[in-house]
Amino acid sequence: MAKKPLRHAEQIEVIYDNKRWRLLKMLRCQALNIMEALARARVYSVVHGSIARGDVSEKSDVDVFLPEPPSSFIIECALENAGFSINRRVLVQATPVYAAKGYIELNEKQCVSFPLVKMRRVERDFYRYSGEINLEMLRNNLRVAGVDKRLMLIKPTEKGHVESSIVGREEEVAKILGVSLETVLDRVHALLRRDDVGRTGVFVEKELASDETFEMVLQLLAKKNPAVRRRLSIKA
């Protein structure tokens, strides 16, 4: 069951037990292996979400993101040369105004994603909003603040983290995270609306065949779909 956003909540301190610290270490090691493989090909990456913040659970995924990717061919070669098997490749465009992204699934819990067109600031800020760290920060075992799917601000502590609702504190949270106020308002609106009306489907989702590239499929979709074509022309 998806986590529901909390509209009103007091600040709560969460103390991690040994099991949670071990899980965090294991997931971070998995992210490190992927990011080091990409770094050897001179591809910059970040890991975002609970692994960056520290508030992991058994359901946590390893989401590695490439803000400024080279060609998808270079990414796939970097992963395969490091011994990773690519399970599935999917092109996703969440809505007509969001950038199309490539998702390379290594398994059910590990994924590498990247934009196929230039992202708008609010899209790029989403990863900082959720908490993101780069390879050097991961190697140094750093954790950062970010917001989870319950709209709770997670601030790491030595013993775990402190969490509090961001609803009604959007401007303050934007300053804490170093993102635009538009980004925070956008996520609050989206998640509260989802809580009220339920989850809706994505605009485009296309699994790639073995002989297709992300760039090829995006161009084919743009020829057929005016909304996809319009998004290709939007500048950040």
Buried (B, 14 or more C-beta within 10 A) or exposed (E): EEBEBBEEBEEEEBEBEEEBBEBBEEBBEBBBBBBBBBBEBEBBBBBBBBBBBBBBEEEBBBBBBBBEBBEBEBBBEBBEEBEBEBEEBBBBBBEEBBBBBBBBBBBEEBBBBBBBBBBBEBBBBBBBBBBBBBBEBBEEEEBBBBBBBBBBBBBBEEEBBBBBBBBEBBEEBBEBBEBBEBBBBBBBEEBBEBBEEEEEEEBBEBEBEEEBBBBEBBBEBBEEBEBBEEBBEEEE
